[in-house]
Amino acid sequence: MKQHSNNTASPTAEQASEKNTAPGYPQTRMRRLRGSTWMRGMVAENELKPADLIWPAFILEDADKVEPVSTMPGVERLGIEKLVTKAQEAQELGVSAIALFPVVPPSKKTDRGDESVNPMNLICNAVKRIRDAAPDIGIITDVALDPYTTHGHDGILHDDKIANDETVEILCEQALNQARAGADIIAPSDMMDGRVGAIRKALDNEGFEDVAIMSYAAKYASCFYGPFRDAVGSKAALKGDKKTYQMNPANSDEALREVELDIREGADMVMVKPGMPYLDIVRRVKEKFSVPTFAYQVSGEYAMLRHAANEGCFDFDTALMESLLGFKRAGCNGILSYGAIDAAKLLKA
């Protein structure tokens, strides 16, 4: 008996692609997954939460003073009492941690940054006050000499050259004072070679095995730090630049070597800085090492969003949230942002 052939042959993969279909499946319409708020939320690949956020804060000696940072609209330097109130607000909103940066008076700055190792300095006092007032928020302290030096560099200078090993000795003492004050995470941002291993050893020897280290492992010599330096008072003091110890923006393989060295030396987590121009570095670090990875939406990045919003280019809240979600998409476990409290409020709304 003669059989009739079916002329409706299955499409090839190439034909299916041309017709926006998958072989053997009906026409694919990606818009089906975007048609409602609940659908978009259900299929979202990344989620931004208050716990993903870390709030950087600038501390003043005058306990009740509030001082705007002219180059960073919406950001203020805060006296310790004002800082404590803000820390309590951040804790209630679910922000994971505060990163503290001191505004050191010129009268307390020296070539060697001696105030950095004063156990009663601004950072140590702030840590103690926040620990008592907001016990459920993490406290991250910066380890570097630039806020404390007359020349604005992160280390000791001899004949305009950074003395790496001599600086590391001071950084260890600085870290120990911060741990004694109650810091949860020590965050060396100085980019001295070998400082993570030295700090880890110093902390362990003093019984601070549970204090973590967040290393600024891939910190680039960037122009985006300008408003930060203005905020802490090191911009005018800075002599030259930091290109001899911070990373070249042209390099990415070097960032992986830096991260690997810091992990081997005992870093519990690593940071990429700046953030948005270096999200490719975040992705490479996360994929290669699977270590907790953070990035800093630095002062210049934040200021650009603020200034553009003030000029009517876009809505600030929307731009902030989109930028922070970009950090998460790149692989960040957490993000330092001056907009952390604002973002947490939006997420809670």
N, C-alpha and C positions, 0 to 999 in steps of 0.2 A: 504494500500500500504506500502510495507516494505521500511523503510528509511535507507539510508546508513550512518553510523557514520563516522565522520572525525577523522582520527587517528592523525592528527597534533594538539595535545593539546598545549595550551598556557604553556610556561615554568613557573615553580614555582619561587618564589623569590630566593630560594637557587640555583636552576639551572641557573637562570639568572645571579646571582652573579658569579657563576663558569665560565660562558661564557663571563664575562665582559659586560653584558647587563643589562638594567633595564626592569622589567616586561612590556611587551607590546610595547617596544621601540627597535629600531635598535641598533646594537652594538655601545657602547659609546667609542669614541676615544678622550681622553683629548688633544692629540697633535693637534687637529684641532684649538684649542684656542691659540696655541703657534707658529704657522707657520710663522708669519710675525711681523714686528715691530709695525705696526698699530694695528694688532689684539691684541697683548700683551698689548699695551697701552689702548685699548678700554675696556678690561676686567680686568685691574689692580684694585686690591682691595684697594691699598694705593698709595698715591702720595706724593713725597717729593718736597717742594717748598722753595724758598729762605726765605719766610716769616716764615717758620718753624724753622729757625736757629737763634741762638744767639751767638755772638762772644765774648769770654772772652779775656780781654786785661790786660797786666801788665804795670803799669805806673811808669816811672822814674822821678826824680826831674829835671834833666838836660833836658831842653825843647827840644833840638834838637838831643839828643843822641839815638842811636839804639844799643842794646846789645843782642846778641844771648843767648838763654837759652841752655846750653850745653847738658842737659838731654832731651831736647825736640827739635829735629831737625825741622827746619822750623818755630819755634816760637821765637819771639823777645820781649824783654822789650823795651818800647817806651817812649821817652820824650813826653810831652804834645803836642808840635807842630807836631811831627810825628804821634801821636795818632789821632789828629784832621784830618789829611790828610787821614788816614786809615778809620776813621769813615765816612768821606764823600764818600769814595769808597764803603764801606759797605752799606751806604744808597742808592747809585745809583744802587747797585746790588739787592736791595730789602730785605736785611737782616733785621730782625725785630728789633733787639736791640743789645746793647753792654753791657756786664757785666764788671765792672771795679774793678781792684785789685791793691792796691798800693805796690810799693817796697820802704819801709820806711828805711831810713838810720839808722844804729845802734845808731848814736848820738841822734836820736829822740825817741828811744825806752826806755820805763820805765816799772817797774813791773806792773803798773796799766794801761798801754797803753794810757797815757794822750793825745798823739797826735791824737788819734781817735776822740776826741771831739773838736779839734781845727777847728773853722769854716773856716780857710784859709788853711787847710791841702791839701795834694796832690789830694785826691779824690774830694773834693769840688771844687777846682780850675779846675780840669779836666771836671767835670760836666758842669760848667759854659761855658768853652770854646767849648765843644762839642755841647751844647744846642744852642749856637750862630751860629756855623759853619754848623751843620747838624741837623736842627730843626725837621726833619721828621723821625728820628731814635729814638727808645726808649733807655732810659738810666737806667740801673739796677745797684744799688750800694750794695756792700757787707757790712753787719753789723756783726762784730765779732772783737775780740781784738787781735787775733794771729799775724797779721802783725805788730802790734804796741808794743807788750810786749817783754821784755828781755828773758822771759822763753818760748815763742812760743805757749802758750796756748790761748784758745778762751775766757778765763775769768780771773778774779782776783784769785790769789792763796794765801791761808793762810795755812801754814804748809802742803804744797803739796796737798791741797784739794781746789777744785774750790768753790768759794763763789758765789753761784747761784744768789741770790736776789740782792746782791751788784753789781754783774756784769750787771744784767738786767737794773739797774738804769743808768749805763754808756751807755749801748746799746741804750736806749731811747734817750739820748742826742746826741749820734752819728747819729741815724736815723733822728732826727730833723734837724741837720746841713745839712745832705744830701738832705733832702726835701727842705730846704731853698735855697740850691744851684741850685735846679731844677731837682732832680732825679724823674723819673716817677714811679719806682718800688723799694721798699726797700726789700732787700733779706737777712734776718737774717740767717747766716750759723753756728751760735755758738752752737746750740743745748742746750741752757739753758731752763729749765722748765719755762713756763709762759711768755716767752719774746714776743710772738706774741700779746697776749692780752695787755700787757703793752705798746708795741710800737704802736698798733692801737689806744689805748686811748690817748697816747701822741700826735700822729699825729692829731687826731680829735680835741683835745683841742686847738691845735695851728692853726686850720683852714686848715689842709691838708687832708681833707676827701677824696679827689680824688686821693691821692697817694696810689698806690696799694702795697700789701705785697705778695711777693713770698717767702713762707717759705721753707727752707731746712728741710722738715718735717721728712723724712726718710734718715738720713745721717749716713752711717755706718763707723765704725772704720776700715778703709781700708788701705792696703799697697799701693793702686793705687794712693794715693795723693803725693807720694814722689817727683816727678818732680815739682809739683806745689809749695811745700814747699821750694824747691831749688830756684824756680823762684822768690818768694817773700821774700826770705831770712830768713824764719823761721825754716828751717830744722836743721841747726846747733845749733840754740838756743833752740830747743824743749827739755824740760826736761821730761823724761818718755814718756808716751803715752796718748791717749785721750779716752781710753776705758771706763772711768767712766762716760762720758757724751755723747759719740757717740755710735751708736747702734752695737750690737753684730751681726756679719755676719750670725750667725746661725738662726736668728729670722726673721719671716715674719709676724706673727700675731701682734707682737709688733709694726711693722711699721704701721699697720692699726690703732692701738690705738693712735700712735703719730700723724698720719694724722688727725684723728677725733678730737683730742684735738686742733690742730692748726686751723682747720676749725671753730670749735666752738669759738675760741678766735678771729677770724676775718681774717684769711688768705684768700686772694682772689684766690690764686693758690698755688700748692704745688710741691715740687721737691723731686725726688729720686736721691741719689748720693752714690756711683758711678752709671754708667749706664749699660753697657753691662752685667756685672755679676749679675745684679739685675733687669733685665727686667721682671722677674716673679712678682716682687714687683710693678712695674709700672702697669702691667695688673691687679693685685688685687686691687690696689688703684683706677684705672679708673673704674673698674666694680662695686666696692662697693659705690663710692662716686660721680661719674660723675662730678668731679671738674676738672678745667683745670690742667693738670698734665704735669710736665716737668721732664727731666732727664739730667744729666750732663755726657757727655763723657769726663771723667776726664783726667788729665795729663798723668797718667800711661797707660791708654787705648790708648790715642792718640800716645804716645811715642812708644808703642808696634807696632802699625801700621807702623809708620815711620821707626823704626829700622828693622822690618821684610821686608819692601819694599826695604830698602837700601841694604839688604842682598840678594835680588833677589827672595824672597819667593813669592811675588805677586806684582801687579801694585798698587801703593799707591792710586791713584784716584779711581780705581775700588773698592778697599777694603774700602775706606772712604765712598763712596756712598752706598755700601751694608750695612755697619754698621749703617749708619744713617737711612736707610730705615727700618732696624730692630727695631729702636726706634719707628718709626711711626707705624709699625705693632703691636708693644706691646701696643700702645695706647697713645703715647706722643702727646701733642699739640705742644710742642716745644722742641728743643734740644740745649743745650749749648755745643759747640764743638770748639776747637782751629782750626779746619778745616772749620769753617763756611764760611769764605770768599772764600776759594778754592772751596768748594762745590757749593756756589752760582754762581761762574763763570762757573762751569761745567753745572749747570742747565740752565744758560742763553745761553750757547753755542749752 
